[in-house]
């Protein structure tokens, strides 16, 4: 193996190896135990299987056909995991996840049946032509469905007036990453077979950089908050400020603005952002986001009762939530139930 091939193998394998480690973490060791991370772990796992198959076959064309069959079969699950990851990040997913299990079990039965009736070793041409095309188009179908779910996020992405929420940024990152990998494999006949594995490593590490950038940004914000944590405010002044905050929110309903930030609200109140942050954090024991979301949730509850025919997601957007995932999390935190159950119990 020459130096060029060694470098190609190294960079391709590095991304695939770290993806396996990350998928194991999300599936078995993640303390948050949320559905999104399970779906992301599953997505990384099946993508890793596909990439490892490509990697080994590229450097060893005589690789056992069973590995080729496993690698291609894993592609049947990329689409469903992508779909349910995006859905869990942008919409409420039923607790039972019945649809997810039905799809996964259906594809598992299909894969096992095809593998048993038409093993790759005895049906190389069938797998290399028809099955390969079916797999790619099935993968593409789920990408298109995911794109439809993310249509609101795409609008925000090109809009100068609206900002993407954290969950939306991650959903778009995963969506574009999977789409790039699909395109690399779909065009491999015209480029290089190893392009899919290289694309995977590129997308994987780009996403990791995005994560660290976001964490660093959050850390800087936390440091700034800490800087003003020891400011002492008179009790009488706190009372006046809270009355002013409450009155302004009730009268002007500023929380309906999805782009409302602490500096914008502080400017409206004609006070320093640090002072507003201090009052909320130390006197109410709430972050600005948590405080505003509570008002939004109360507005949602009213609209759910007065406008029962409106979709929950539309109501959430009207009340200032720019992400369905953020809305469902905030609603559950405030009411200790989901919007659907809340409506049902009314």
SULDA-V761763 format. One record per residue. SS is DSSP state (helix for helix, strand for strand, loop for the rest). PHI is phi in whole degrees, -180 to 180 (none if undefined). D_LAST is the distance of its C-alpha to the last C-alpha in Angstrom with 1 decimal. Layout:
# SULDA-V761763
ss/phi/d_last
SS/PHI/D_LAST
SS/PHI/D_LAST
This chain:
# SULDA-V761763
ss/phi/d_last
loop/none/69.0
loop/-77/70.0
helix/-62/68.4
helix/-60/66.2
helix/-66/64.7
helix/-63/64.3
helix/-67/62.3
helix/-61/60.2
helix/-63/59.5
helix/-61/58.7
helix/-68/56.2
helix/-69/54.5
helix/-69/54.4
helix/-62/53.2
helix/-65/50.0
helix/-66/49.4
helix/-64/50.2
helix/-65/47.9
helix/-66/45.1
helix/-62/45.5
helix/-60/45.3
helix/-67/42.2
helix/-66/40.5
helix/-63/41.4
helix/-62/39.9
helix/-64/36.6
helix/-79/36.3
helix/-125/37.6
helix/-122/38.0
loop/-68/35.3
loop/-74/33.6
loop/-72/30.4
loop/54/29.6
loop/-94/27.3
helix/-62/27.1
helix/-56/28.9
helix/-69/31.9
helix/-64/32.2
helix/-65/32.2
helix/-66/34.8
helix/-62/36.8
helix/-64/37.0
helix/-62/37.9
helix/-64/40.7
helix/-64/41.9
helix/-72/42.4
helix/-65/43.9
helix/-62/46.3
helix/-61/47.4
helix/-62/48.2
helix/-69/50.0
helix/-61/52.1
helix/-61/53.1
helix/-63/54.3
helix/-63/56.1
helix/-68/58.0
helix/-69/58.9
helix/-64/60.2
helix/-95/62.6
loop/-144/63.3
loop/-59/63.5
loop/-91/64.6
loop/-56/61.3
loop/-55/60.3
helix/-64/58.3
helix/-64/55.6
helix/-69/54.6
helix/-65/54.4
helix/-65/52.3
helix/-64/49.8
helix/-62/49.7
helix/-71/49.0
helix/-62/46.5
helix/-61/44.4
loop/-64/43.9
helix/-62/41.7
helix/-101/39.0
helix/-62/39.3
helix/-59/37.2
helix/-58/34.2
helix/-66/34.2
helix/-62/34.5
helix/-58/31.6
helix/-75/29.2
helix/-66/30.4
helix/-61/29.8
helix/-63/26.4
helix/-69/25.3
helix/-85/26.6
helix/-117/25.0
loop/-138/21.8
loop/-78/19.2
loop/-106/20.9
loop/-57/19.3
loop/-58/20.0
loop/-76/22.3
loop/53/24.3
helix/-56/25.2
helix/-62/26.6
helix/-63/28.7
helix/-65/30.3
helix/-62/30.9
helix/-65/32.8
helix/-62/34.7
helix/-66/35.7
helix/-63/36.7
helix/-67/38.9
helix/-64/40.3
helix/-64/41.4
helix/-63/42.9
helix/-62/44.8
helix/-67/46.1
helix/-66/47.2
helix/-64/48.9
helix/-62/50.5
helix/-79/51.8
helix/-79/53.0
loop/-131/54.3
loop/-61/55.2
loop/-56/56.2
loop/-58/59.6
loop/-102/60.6
loop/-135/58.6
helix/-58/59.2
helix/-66/59.5
helix/-63/56.3
helix/-70/54.3
helix/-74/56.1
helix/-117/55.4
helix/-65/52.7
helix/-64/50.4
helix/-61/50.8
helix/-68/49.8
helix/-59/46.8
helix/-61/45.6
helix/-66/46.1
helix/-74/44.3
helix/-66/41.4
helix/-60/41.1
helix/-62/41.4
helix/-58/38.6
helix/-69/36.1
helix/-62/37.5
helix/-66/36.8
helix/-64/33.2
helix/-64/32.7
helix/-63/34.3
helix/-64/31.8
helix/-64/28.9
loop/-90/30.8
helix/-56/31.7
helix/-67/29.7
helix/-68/31.6
helix/-62/34.8
helix/-63/34.3
helix/-66/33.7
helix/-62/36.8
helix/-98/39.1
loop/-88/37.4
loop/-90/39.1
loop/-92/36.2
loop/-112/33.5
loop/-110/33.8
loop/-77/32.7
loop/-78/30.4
helix/-59/31.8
helix/-63/29.8
helix/-68/30.9
helix/-61/34.5
helix/-69/34.5
helix/-62/32.9
helix/-67/35.6
helix/-62/38.3
helix/-65/37.5
helix/-60/37.2
helix/-66/40.5
helix/-62/42.1
helix/-65/41.3
helix/-66/42.4
helix/-64/45.7
helix/-64/46.4
helix/-59/45.7
helix/-62/48.1
helix/-63/50.7
helix/-73/50.7
helix/-66/50.5
loop/-101/53.6
loop/-58/55.4
loop/-65/58.0
loop/-104/59.1
loop/-117/58.8
loop/-150/59.0
loop/-63/57.3
loop/-81/56.7
helix/-61/54.8
helix/-63/51.5
helix/-67/52.1
helix/-66/53.3
helix/-63/50.4
helix/-61/48.0
helix/-62/49.8
helix/-61/49.8
helix/-65/46.0
helix/-61/45.3
helix/-74/47.3
helix/-64/46.1
helix/-66/42.5
helix/-63/43.8
helix/-62/45.5
helix/-62/42.3
helix/-63/40.5
helix/-65/43.3
helix/-63/43.3
helix/-66/39.6
helix/-64/40.1
helix/-64/43.2
helix/-63/41.3
helix/-64/38.6
helix/-66/41.4
helix/-62/43.2
helix/-63/40.1
helix/-64/39.7
helix/-65/43.4
helix/-63/43.0
helix/-65/40.2
helix/-63/42.3
helix/-59/45.2
loop/-107/43.4
loop/-72/41.7
loop/-98/44.4
loop/-69/44.2
loop/-96/43.9
loop/-120/42.0
loop/-62/42.4
helix/-59/39.5
helix/-66/39.8
helix/-67/39.8
helix/-61/36.7
helix/-61/34.9
helix/-65/36.1
helix/-64/35.1
helix/-64/31.5
helix/-64/31.3
helix/-66/32.8
helix/-62/30.5
helix/-62/27.3
helix/-63/28.7
helix/-64/29.7
helix/-67/26.4
helix/-68/24.5
helix/-77/27.2
helix/-102/28.1
loop/49/25.0
helix/-63/27.4
helix/-65/24.8
helix/-73/24.1
loop/-79/27.6
loop/-64/27.3
loop/-99/31.0
loop/-65/30.6
loop/-122/32.8
helix/-60/34.0
helix/-61/37.4
helix/-65/35.9
helix/-67/33.6
helix/-62/36.5
helix/-64/38.7
helix/-64/36.2
helix/-83/36.3
loop/64/40.1
loop/-132/40.2
loop/-71/41.5
helix/-56/39.0
helix/-64/40.4
helix/-68/39.5
helix/-62/35.9
helix/-62/35.6
helix/-62/37.2
helix/-63/34.8
helix/-69/31.7
helix/-71/33.2
helix/-99/35.0
helix/-99/33.2
loop/-102/29.5
loop/59/30.3
loop/-135/28.4
loop/-79/29.7
helix/-60/29.6
helix/-61/27.3
helix/-62/24.9
helix/-62/24.9
helix/-68/24.4
helix/-64/21.6
helix/-64/19.6
helix/-66/19.8
helix/-64/19.0
helix/-63/15.8
helix/-62/14.7
helix/-66/15.8
helix/-61/13.9
helix/-59/10.5
helix/-66/11.7
helix/-69/12.8
helix/-63/9.9
helix/-84/8.3
helix/-88/11.9
loop/-130/13.2
loop/-65/11.0
loop/-88/14.4
loop/-77/15.9
loop/-65/16.5
helix/-58/15.0
helix/-64/18.6
helix/-68/19.6
helix/-61/17.0
helix/-60/18.2
helix/-66/21.7
helix/-63/21.2
loop/-91/20.1
loop/109/23.2
loop/-81/22.7
loop/-98/25.8
loop/-146/24.9
helix/-63/21.9
helix/-64/22.9
helix/-62/23.0
helix/-61/19.6
helix/-63/18.0
helix/-65/20.2
helix/-65/19.3
helix/-63/15.5
helix/-64/15.9
helix/-68/18.4
helix/-79/16.5
helix/-103/13.0
loop/64/14.6
loop/-154/12.3
loop/-95/12.5
helix/-56/10.8
helix/-63/10.2
helix/-68/8.7
helix/-63/6.5
helix/-64/5.3
helix/-63/5.5
loop/-84/3.8
loop/-81/0.0
